[in-house]
Every structure is written in C-alpha cells, then in structure tokens.
Amino acid sequence: MGRVDSKKKSMAEAIANTIIGFFIGVGLNIYILPPLMGIEYYMSFEISAIISVLYGGVSLFRAYILRRFFIRYV
C-alpha cells in the first residue's frame, strides 16, 4: 500500500511551490515578458508583486486541491 500523505505536508508543498512561483512570476513580469511581447514598458516591482500574489493565491489553492485529489483517488 502507498504512503499516505498528510494534509499538513500537502499544504507545505503547495506553499513552497507558490513562493517559488511568486519569485519566478515577478522576474517574468519585469524582465522577460515586456521585451518578449514587444512592449516598451517597465513594470514596477510593486505592480509585479501584486499580480504575482493574485496568481499565487490561485496557484496555492489549485495545488493543494489537486494534491489532495491525487492522494485520495489516484
């Protein structure tokens, strides 16, 4: 029988994943996406952080729910 993962571990993994994703998102928003899209616009760190926090919150919720689903049913 497979190892049962606790809800606490699932949440810790989802949080770690989201924090790493936050920093990747901020970097993408500031340095990669504008030139890639051909936009001559500098996005401030504050705006980039707000956008990344919003996406990060959704990502955290999604990661936790998917993790619990796979542990229970797959």
URPE-V410347 format. One line per field, one symbol per residue. ss: DSSP state (@ for helix, = for strand, . for the rest). psi: psi as a letter, one per 20 degrees, with the letter a starting at -180 (. if undefined). burial: # if it has 24 or more other C-alpha atoms within 12 Angstrom, else .. A space follows every 10 residues. Layout:
ss: ???
psi: ???
burial: ???
//
This chain:
ss: ......@@@@ @@@@@@@@@@ @@@@@@@@@@ @@@@@@@... ....@@@@@@ @@@@@@@@@@ @@@@@@@@@@ @@@.
psi: qrpppqhghg ggggggghgg hghggggghg hggghhikpm pppqhgghgg ghgghhgggg ggggggghgh hgi.
burial: .........# ..##..##.. ###.###.## .......... .......##. ###..#..## ..##..#... ....
//
